[in-house]
Every structure is written in structure tokens, then in C-alpha cells.
Amino acid sequence: MEPRPNNTAKFLHGMLEGIARIENRGYYLLKQLGADNLSLVYTTGRSVNDTWR
């Protein structure tokens, strides 16, 4: 993915912010479609990436 900053931490920060924005948009759209308000979200799964964990 480009452009990629020289600072790996900044790159990861940007990636995580992007994921959070996508999730936020999804929850917003669900609410617009009539879903209940969320008060708590649990995320599960398995990653082999040490930084992600």
C-alpha cells in the first residue's frame, strides 16, 4: 500500500484508524436501518500478527 510513511508505527496507526472508521460507519448504517443502539462490542478472532494481537 502506498504511500507508506517511513515510520512503521504511524503506518500501523493509520491502518487501525481506517479499520475503526469502517466499523463505525457499519454500525451507523445498521442503526439507520433500524438496528438497536450498541452499548458494547466484543471483537474475537485469531491473528498470527504479533503487533495486531
C-alpha distance (Angstrom), angle and dihedral (degrees) to the residues before:
residue distance angle dihedral
M1 . . .
E2 3.72 . .
P3 2.91 147.9 .
R4 3.77 90.0 35.4
P5 3.81 119.4 -178.2
N6 3.79 119.2 -127.9
N7 3.80 89.1 -120.6
T8 3.81 108.8 81.5
A9 3.82 91.9 -161.5
K10 3.81 90.9 56.8
F11 3.80 90.0 48.7
L12 3.81 92.0 52.1
H13 3.81 90.5 44.8
G14 3.79 90.0 54.9
M15 3.79 92.0 47.8
L16 3.80 92.6 51.2
E17 3.81 91.8 46.7
G18 3.78 89.1 52.0
I19 3.80 91.9 51.3
A20 3.81 90.6 48.6
R21 3.81 91.2 51.5
I22 3.79 91.6 50.9
E23 3.81 91.3 49.8
N24 3.81 91.2 47.1
R25 3.78 91.0 51.6
G26 3.79 90.7 49.9
Y27 3.81 92.6 52.4
Y28 3.80 90.0 46.7
L29 3.79 91.4 52.8
L30 3.80 91.9 47.3
K31 3.80 89.2 54.5
Q32 3.80 90.5 49.2
L33 3.79 88.2 54.0
G34 3.81 91.9 53.5
A35 3.80 104.7 -90.7
D36 3.80 119.1 146.1
N37 3.81 119.8 -97.4
L38 3.78 113.0 -92.7
S39 3.77 118.9 -126.6
L40 3.80 97.5 175.5
V41 3.80 135.3 17.5
Y42 3.79 124.8 -163.1
T43 3.78 119.8 -160.7
T44 3.78 119.5 -157.3
G45 3.72 136.2 174.8
R46 3.75 142.4 97.3
S47 3.76 127.7 -88.9
V48 3.77 129.5 -175.0
N49 3.81 89.7 -158.3
D50 3.83 109.8 101.6
T51 3.80 93.5 -155.6
W52 3.80 93.2 51.4
R53 3.81 91.1 50.5
